[in-house]
């Protein structure tokens, strides 16, 4: 049922300022204690002692306090002024948490190694992931995202996105769990997932080869000719493309979305004669 606006406001009756803030900032808060602690373990289980965790979208501190129990240090960002006050109050007794009010996306990454965490606003997921991938000190990112986004990035649909393929030599992507939408307040329309991104201890390609690899991926995803084989033939001799497909175990009719990132690395190695 539609609510009539309050006189002179244009805002539907019954909708508070907090309701409007949650909608504007895409706020859905994980409230189930067991799931919160499971998530905190997923973030921190493999961390060395004293490790720094940066949390984005810390809200009122429910996840922050769980992270603080297991991490060396936590820097928690919250853009909503009301929630930032609650976050500061919740973390006041903790000696290893620094609360930062303001927009995380305007923050500079820490200079040293760090791990990113957070139940992030769905509306800015891509921007937060881009920020993380560009941060030199990022070791891992363990983010609660929309289930569809996590499945798309980790190949769970049987297809692979351009971003995952482009970053694969440096970062591994995996789906680390699913979270029922009913465990959030307000209840979102879709389920969520835990997306895990880990920087590889040893990249799959030499650093100097990465720009050429990314250009190769751009050509492949360009769609010229309808298949990956046809797209690559636009810039490489047919015989070299045939050899690369053979080495990667690919059929010439394979559509680009169904090429596993490991196969992309092998394609590139043959096309550019970068033998392992």
Secondary structure as GFF3:
##gff-version 3
##sequence-region A 1 276
A	DSSP	alpha_helix	17	24	.	.	.	ID=ss1
A	DSSP	beta_strand	29	30	.	.	.	ID=ss2
A	DSSP	alpha_helix	33	44	.	.	.	ID=ss3
A	DSSP	beta_strand	52	56	.	.	.	ID=ss4
A	DSSP	alpha_helix	62	68	.	.	.	ID=ss5
A	DSSP	beta_strand	73	78	.	.	.	ID=ss6
A	DSSP	alpha_helix	81	91	.	.	.	ID=ss7
A	DSSP	beta_strand	97	101	.	.	.	ID=ss8
A	DSSP	three_ten_helix	104	106	.	.	.	ID=ss9
A	DSSP	beta_strand	114	119	.	.	.	ID=ss10
A	DSSP	three_ten_helix	122	124	.	.	.	ID=ss11
A	DSSP	alpha_helix	125	134	.	.	.	ID=ss12
A	DSSP	beta_strand	138	146	.	.	.	ID=ss13
A	DSSP	alpha_helix	147	153	.	.	.	ID=ss14
A	DSSP	alpha_helix	162	167	.	.	.	ID=ss15
A	DSSP	beta_strand	171	179	.	.	.	ID=ss16
A	DSSP	three_ten_helix	181	183	.	.	.	ID=ss17
A	DSSP	beta_strand	184	185	.	.	.	ID=ss18
A	DSSP	beta_strand	192	199	.	.	.	ID=ss19
A	DSSP	three_ten_helix	207	209	.	.	.	ID=ss20
A	DSSP	alpha_helix	210	220	.	.	.	ID=ss21
A	DSSP	alpha_helix	228	233	.	.	.	ID=ss22
A	DSSP	alpha_helix	238	248	.	.	.	ID=ss23
A	DSSP	three_ten_helix	256	258	.	.	.	ID=ss24
A	DSSP	alpha_helix	261	271	.	.	.	ID=ss25
###
